[in-house]
Amino acid sequence: MPIELSCTGCGQTLRVGDEHAGKKARCPKCGTIATVPAEGDSPAFASSEASPFDPGKPAAEPDNPFADLPEPSPNPYQSPSGPVGVAPRRYYKPHRGGLVLTFGILGFVCCGLFGIAAWIMGSGDLKEIRAGRMDPAGQGLTQAGMILGIITTIIAILQALVFAFAVAAGGM
């Protein structure tokens, strides 16, 4: 009487003769090798060439052809190696160096209130840049705008003092 067993790889029912009990048989459909059980035994599958779906066999690690490549950069348009000698770019708050410089120039040319705004904004932004929270690319613009703001504020204070003395001297 033939022995029937089920292939774990594809589920096909296999029939082998009694004389093959205890031997190994290959599934003609998927190629999984199974040990033919003796009468009444449950089928035991060979561990050397068992199906990849066999729960008794640990999953083999697939060969990753990309394992030796570096991790992708956050910018998909940047070269994989990046610029030489430059650390990978972090994500910062955008700098306001151009605005601070514009306020410093407007304060110097037009109105002293812009100079005060440039001084206050510039000092706050420089603290953020030094703390590593704001983009350091705008440090030069921010410093220039803040210095112009300081100069403008000092000139505005001196002009206000001269005007106050002129008014006080004219009123006597």
Backbone as CSV, one residue per row, in Angstrom:
resi,resn,N_x,N_y,N_z,CA_x,CA_y,CA_z,C_x,C_y,C_z
1,MET,0.859,-1.173,0.000,0.000,0.000,0.000,0.900,1.229,0.000
2,PRO,0.658,2.221,-0.897,1.519,3.393,-0.964,1.337,4.300,0.263
3,ILE,2.415,4.982,0.604,2.390,5.943,1.723,2.099,7.321,1.130
4,GLU,1.150,8.032,1.748,0.808,9.380,1.305,1.348,10.391,2.304
5,LEU,1.953,11.446,1.794,2.412,12.546,2.638,2.176,13.846,1.884
6,SER,2.090,14.907,2.638,1.817,16.222,2.055,3.111,17.036,2.040
7,CYS,3.407,17.657,0.913,4.603,18.496,0.788,4.364,19.815,1.525
8,THR,5.330,20.222,2.347,5.174,21.500,3.064,5.489,22.685,2.188
9,GLY,6.184,22.473,1.091,6.532,23.581,0.199,5.363,24.046,-0.636
10,CYS,4.630,23.083,-1.211,3.556,23.480,-2.124,2.209,22.871,-1.756
11,GLY,2.188,21.938,-0.802,0.939,21.336,-0.363,0.477,20.168,-1.205
12,GLN,1.242,19.778,-2.196,0.857,18.677,-3.063,0.949,17.352,-2.287
13,THR,-0.008,16.456,-2.542,0.005,15.132,-1.914,0.939,14.224,-2.705
14,LEU,1.880,13.622,-1.984,2.858,12.729,-2.606,2.530,11.286,-2.229
15,ARG,2.671,10.358,-3.170,2.468,8.927,-2.914,3.759,8.195,-3.259
16,VAL,4.277,7.469,-2.288,5.481,6.664,-2.512,5.207,5.246,-2.035
17,GLY,5.957,4.310,-2.551,5.769,2.912,-2.180,6.255,2.624,-0.775
18,ASP,5.769,1.493,-0.201,6.138,1.099,1.164,7.636,0.870,1.292
19,GLU,8.266,0.438,0.236,9.690,0.122,0.306,10.564,1.365,0.501
20,HIS,9.970,2.571,0.345,10.729,3.814,0.515,10.539,4.435,1.899
21,ALA,9.928,3.722,2.828,9.707,4.237,4.190,11.053,4.520,4.846
22,GLY,11.193,5.734,5.441,12.421,6.138,6.108,13.434,6.774,5.174
23,LYS,13.192,6.732,3.882,14.108,7.336,2.912,13.641,8.753,2.599
24,LYS,14.447,9.430,1.793,14.116,10.807,1.415,13.500,10.810,0.030
25,ALA,12.510,11.711,-0.137,11.843,11.841,-1.425,11.788,13.321,-1.797
26,ARG,11.888,13.617,-3.068,11.840,14.998,-3.553,10.479,15.240,-4.201
27,CYS,9.864,16.374,-3.865,8.585,16.754,-4.461,8.830,17.107,-5.920
28,PRO,8.089,16.513,-6.860,8.312,16.826,-8.269,7.868,18.232,-8.655
29,LYS,7.005,18.848,-7.843,6.482,20.166,-8.198,7.410,21.288,-7.735
30,CYS,7.846,21.254,-6.442,8.629,22.379,-5.909,10.065,21.996,-5.566
31,GLY,10.377,20.710,-5.468,11.740,20.286,-5.191,12.076,20.145,-3.718
32,THR,11.117,20.315,-2.817,11.366,20.154,-1.388,11.669,18.691,-1.088
33,ILE,12.662,18.467,-0.263,13.032,17.094,0.099,12.379,16.758,1.425
34,ALA,11.690,15.609,1.465,10.987,15.157,2.660,11.419,13.735,2.976
35,THR,11.409,13.408,4.268,11.670,12.039,4.683,10.341,11.302,4.689
36,VAL,10.306,10.169,4.017,9.076,9.385,3.938,8.887,8.687,5.278
37,PRO,7.726,8.898,5.936,7.511,8.280,7.246,7.200,6.786,7.100
38,ALA,7.442,6.087,8.200,7.016,4.685,8.240,5.508,4.681,8.414
39,GLU,4.857,3.560,8.243,3.400,3.469,8.380,2.969,4.037,9.733
40,GLY,2.069,5.003,9.732,1.509,5.560,10.965,2.317,6.712,11.545
41,ASP,3.529,6.955,11.100,4.319,8.081,11.604,3.912,9.354,10.879
42,SER,4.205,10.482,11.516,3.974,11.758,10.838,5.199,12.065,9.993
43,PRO,5.032,12.744,8.892,6.179,13.004,8.021,7.174,13.956,8.669
44,ALA,8.446,13.602,8.588,9.525,14.465,9.077,10.300,14.954,7.875
45,PHE,10.501,16.234,7.774,11.172,16.800,6.620,12.635,17.004,6.924
46,ALA,13.449,16.827,5.917,14.885,16.982,6.077,15.200,18.448,6.332
47,SER,16.082,18.688,7.294,16.392,20.063,7.642,17.420,20.669,6.695
48,SER,18.147,19.837,5.955,19.179,20.394,5.099,18.602,21.101,3.879
49,GLU,17.543,20.566,3.307,16.963,21.200,2.130,15.458,21.369,2.289
50,ALA,15.018,21.722,3.469,13.588,21.876,3.723,13.083,23.139,3.043
51,SER,11.778,23.228,2.993,11.137,24.372,2.384,11.470,25.632,3.173
52,PRO,11.544,26.777,2.521,11.783,28.021,3.256,10.619,28.383,4.160
53,PHE,9.466,27.715,3.967,8.299,27.994,4.791,8.222,27.073,5.981
54,ASP,9.181,26.181,6.136,9.191,25.215,7.229,9.445,25.962,8.540
55,PRO,8.526,25.866,9.520,8.711,26.634,10.756,9.873,26.127,11.601
56,GLY,10.326,24.904,11.412,11.418,24.378,12.217,12.765,24.895,11.786
57,LYS,12.876,25.409,10.587,14.155,25.860,10.073,14.247,27.382,10.227
58,PRO,15.347,27.901,10.792,15.475,29.359,10.889,15.652,29.952,9.494
59,ALA,15.108,31.124,9.333,15.180,31.794,8.028,16.619,32.175,7.741
60,ALA,17.062,31.890,6.550,18.415,32.246,6.147,18.462,33.733,5.818
61,GLU,19.575,34.359,6.174,19.748,35.772,5.866,20.010,35.914,4.367
62,PRO,19.205,36.696,3.673,19.457,36.866,2.236,20.710,37.710,2.026
63,ASP,21.412,37.441,0.968,22.584,38.231,0.639,22.111,39.585,0.134
64,ASN,22.586,40.639,0.783,22.215,41.993,0.396,23.319,42.557,-0.479
65,PRO,23.065,42.758,-1.766,24.125,43.292,-2.622,24.441,44.753,-2.332
66,PHE,23.599,45.434,-1.547,23.809,46.837,-1.259,24.313,47.071,0.155
67,ALA,24.749,46.026,0.858,25.162,46.147,2.251,26.406,47.007,2.406
68,ASP,27.290,47.032,1.420,28.516,47.796,1.557,28.374,49.259,1.143
69,LEU,27.198,49.661,0.657,26.979,51.050,0.265,26.686,51.900,1.489
70,PRO,27.045,53.201,1.466,26.738,54.069,2.611,25.246,54.338,2.702
71,GLU,24.818,54.784,3.873,23.413,55.138,4.092,23.044,56.305,3.179
72,PRO,21.809,56.356,2.700,21.431,57.470,1.822,21.422,58.785,2.579
73,SER,21.801,59.851,1.896,21.821,61.168,2.522,20.401,61.726,2.546
74,PRO,20.120,62.674,3.467,18.777,63.252,3.517,18.423,63.994,2.235
75,ASN,19.422,64.529,1.535,19.177,65.238,0.287,19.389,64.258,-0.858
76,PRO,18.342,63.908,-1.606,18.517,62.907,-2.662,19.363,63.406,-3.830
77,TYR,19.603,64.697,-3.941,20.380,65.243,-5.041,21.848,65.447,-4.677
78,GLN,22.212,65.187,-3.421,23.586,65.322,-2.982,24.352,64.065,-3.369
79,SER,25.634,64.220,-3.666,26.423,63.049,-4.029,26.521,62.130,-2.816
80,PRO,26.667,60.816,-3.026,26.696,59.890,-1.898,27.832,60.164,-0.929
81,SER,28.977,60.600,-1.432,30.098,60.848,-0.529,30.014,62.229,0.101
82,GLY,29.356,63.163,-0.558,29.237,64.515,-0.038,30.519,65.293,-0.257
83,PRO,30.540,66.571,0.083,31.747,67.360,-0.067,32.832,66.850,0.886
84,VAL,34.062,66.941,0.464,35.176,66.444,1.261,35.391,67.359,2.456
85,GLY,35.499,66.783,3.624,35.793,67.538,4.836,34.606,68.258,5.437
86,VAL,33.412,68.050,4.934,32.225,68.728,5.461,31.333,67.692,6.134
87,ALA,30.932,67.999,7.353,30.048,67.094,8.084,28.672,67.096,7.433
88,PRO,27.900,66.020,7.603,26.549,66.007,7.037,25.711,67.139,7.609
89,ARG,24.863,67.704,6.781,24.073,68.871,7.164,22.944,68.487,8.106
90,ARG,22.811,69.266,9.159,21.711,69.075,10.096,20.541,69.937,9.663
91,TYR,19.424,69.718,10.290,18.248,70.528,9.995,18.174,71.646,11.025
92,TYR,18.266,72.884,10.554,18.252,74.062,11.410,17.038,74.921,11.090
93,LYS,16.754,75.840,12.026,15.805,76.897,11.698,16.487,77.795,10.669
94,PRO,15.745,78.352,9.720,16.391,79.215,8.725,16.886,80.503,9.372
95,HIS,18.020,80.991,8.886,18.564,82.229,9.450,17.847,83.437,8.854
96,ARG,17.948,84.571,9.575,17.338,85.816,9.103,18.405,86.872,8.875
97,GLY,19.589,86.434,8.458,20.706,87.355,8.282,20.416,88.473,7.299
98,GLY,19.759,88.150,6.197,19.427,89.182,5.211,18.477,90.228,5.767
99,LEU,17.503,89.789,6.553,16.544,90.730,7.149,17.227,91.616,8.190
100,VAL,18.095,91.016,9.012,18.801,91.798,10.038,19.705,92.836,9.370
101,LEU,20.415,92.432,8.312,21.280,93.365,7.598,20.458,94.478,6.941
102,THR,19.323,94.131,6.374,18.448,95.145,5.757,17.965,96.141,6.806
103,PHE,17.561,95.639,7.959,17.133,96.549,9.030,18.285,97.438,9.482
104,GLY,19.495,96.897,9.563,20.654,97.701,9.962,20.922,98.818,8.960
105,ILE,20.834,98.494,7.667,21.066,99.512,6.627,19.948,100.545,6.640
106,LEU,18.687,100.101,6.756,17.572,101.057,6.820,17.669,101.954,8.056
107,GLY,18.112,101.419,9.143,18.289,102.236,10.340,19.365,103.291,10.139
108,PHE,20.429,102.927,9.442,21.528,103.868,9.204,21.117,104.952,8.213
109,VAL,20.354,104.569,7.179,19.996,105.505,6.121,18.724,106.278,6.454
110,CYS,17.739,105.614,6.994,16.393,106.177,7.131,16.023,106.558,8.563
111,CYS,15.730,105.516,9.326,15.107,105.712,10.633,15.835,104.868,11.677
112,GLY,16.144,105.463,12.782,16.890,104.785,13.836,16.154,103.619,14.468
113,LEU,14.823,103.575,14.335,14.073,102.465,14.925,14.422,101.131,14.257
114,PHE,14.742,101.169,12.968,15.168,99.951,12.294,16.495,99.455,12.880
115,GLY,17.355,100.377,13.289,18.632,100.005,13.904,18.429,99.273,15.221
116,ILE,17.464,99.740,16.011,17.167,99.061,17.282,16.643,97.654,17.014
117,ALA,15.771,97.526,16.013,15.233,96.210,15.663,16.345,95.286,15.175
118,ALA,17.285,95.826,14.375,18.395,95.010,13.872,19.277,94.544,15.025
119,TRP,19.519,95.397,16.004,20.356,95.031,17.151,19.689,93.922,17.961
120,ILE,18.404,94.065,18.252,17.685,93.074,19.063,17.566,91.742,18.319
121,MET,17.145,91.805,17.046,17.004,90.565,16.276,18.347,89.885,16.071
122,GLY,19.377,90.680,15.781,20.705,90.123,15.539,21.278,89.426,16.758
123,SER,21.116,90.029,17.932,21.668,89.391,19.135,20.920,88.094,19.456
124,GLY,19.612,88.080,19.257,18.849,86.850,19.498,19.209,85.742,18.515
125,ASP,19.374,86.127,17.232,19.723,85.128,16.221,21.133,84.584,16.423
126,LEU,22.071,85.432,16.843,23.424,84.939,17.089,23.458,83.951,18.251
127,LYS,22.614,84.175,19.259,22.525,83.197,20.363,21.994,81.862,19.852
128,GLU,20.999,81.921,18.968,20.439,80.686,18.397,21.466,79.961,17.524
129,ILE,22.247,80.722,16.757,23.269,80.113,15.893,24.336,79.445,16.742
130,ARG,24.777,80.124,17.786,25.822,79.549,18.649,25.320,78.349,19.441
131,ALA,24.016,78.307,19.709,23.439,77.159,20.418,23.198,75.979,19.481
132,GLY,23.332,76.201,18.161,23.164,75.118,17.199,21.737,74.888,16.756
133,ARG,20.859,75.839,16.999,19.462,75.680,16.604,19.111,76.416,15.320
134,MET,19.991,77.350,14.880,19.716,78.141,13.680,20.858,77.914,12.686
135,ASP,20.548,78.043,11.402,21.511,77.792,10.335,22.729,78.705,10.479
136,PRO,23.923,78.135,10.632,25.117,78.967,10.815,25.574,79.672,9.542
137,ALA,24.975,79.381,8.400,25.371,80.042,7.153,25.065,81.537,7.185
138,GLY,24.138,81.971,8.013,23.769,83.384,8.065,24.456,84.162,9.163
139,GLN,25.499,83.583,9.785,26.137,84.252,10.906,26.795,85.565,10.486
140,GLY,27.459,85.603,9.339,28.128,86.827,8.893,27.147,87.945,8.606
141,LEU,26.061,87.643,7.905,25.046,88.664,7.614,24.412,89.179,8.905
142,THR,24.153,88.249,9.833,23.524,88.643,11.092,24.452,89.549,11.897
143,GLN,25.745,89.217,11.953,26.695,90.054,12.694,26.805,91.447,12.068
144,ALA,26.880,91.490,10.738,26.989,92.790,10.065,25.753,93.639,10.334
145,GLY,24.569,93.048,10.242,23.338,93.787,10.509,23.246,94.249,11.951
146,MET,23.675,93.383,12.883,23.623,93.760,14.298,24.597,94.901,14.587
147,ILE,25.796,94.860,13.999,26.774,95.940,14.218,26.254,97.252,13.640
148,LEU,25.652,97.192,12.454,25.040,98.406,11.898,23.912,98.907,12.797
149,GLY,23.149,97.981,13.355,22.084,98.375,14.280,22.623,99.051,15.525
150,ILE,23.736,98.540,16.064,24.357,99.161,17.252,24.852,100.567,16.907
151,ILE,25.555,100.687,15.778,26.067,102.000,15.362,24.923,102.977,15.140
152,THR,23.861,102.532,14.479,22.709,103.388,14.208,22.045,103.829,15.506
153,THR,21.919,102.902,16.444,21.284,103.238,17.727,22.119,104.265,18.491
154,ILE,23.438,104.090,18.494,24.313,105.054,19.190,24.218,106.425,18.530
155,ILE,24.240,106.463,17.190,24.113,107.744,16.476,22.758,108.386,16.763
156,ALA,21.683,107.607,16.807,20.349,108.140,17.083,20.277,108.712,18.502
157,ILE,20.913,108.032,19.458,20.917,108.550,20.843,21.706,109.856,20.915
158,LEU,22.865,109.901,20.221,23.664,111.137,20.229,22.892,112.285,19.573
159,GLN,22.194,112.001,18.455,21.395,113.037,17.803,20.281,113.527,18.720
160,ALA,19.651,112.621,19.447,18.577,113.016,20.367,19.137,113.878,21.502
161,LEU,20.327,113.543,21.999,20.937,114.358,23.068,21.301,115.752,22.561
162,VAL,21.893,115.835,21.376,22.254,117.132,20.794,20.996,117.970,20.572
163,PHE,19.931,117.347,20.066,18.687,118.067,19.845,18.101,118.554,21.173
164,ALA,18.177,117.731,22.214,17.649,118.130,23.532,18.448,119.292,24.099
165,PHE,19.787,119.248,23.941,20.607,120.361,24.424,20.328,121.651,23.613
166,ALA,20.116,121.495,22.328,19.829,122.674,21.483,18.510,123.292,21.871
167,VAL,17.510,122.472,22.149,16.209,122.992,22.548,16.333,123.651,23.930
168,ALA,17.072,123.013,24.833,17.214,123.564,26.182,18.018,124.859,26.139
169,ALA,19.040,124.939,25.310,19.846,126.147,25.220,19.086,127.276,24.518
170,GLY,18.247,126.962,23.578,17.477,127.981,22.861,16.347,128.535,23.695
171,GLY,15.875,127.784,24.668,14.761,128.204,25.466,15.176,129.100,26.615
172,MET,16.430,129.257,26.895,16.865,130.084,28.006,16.939,131.492,27.658
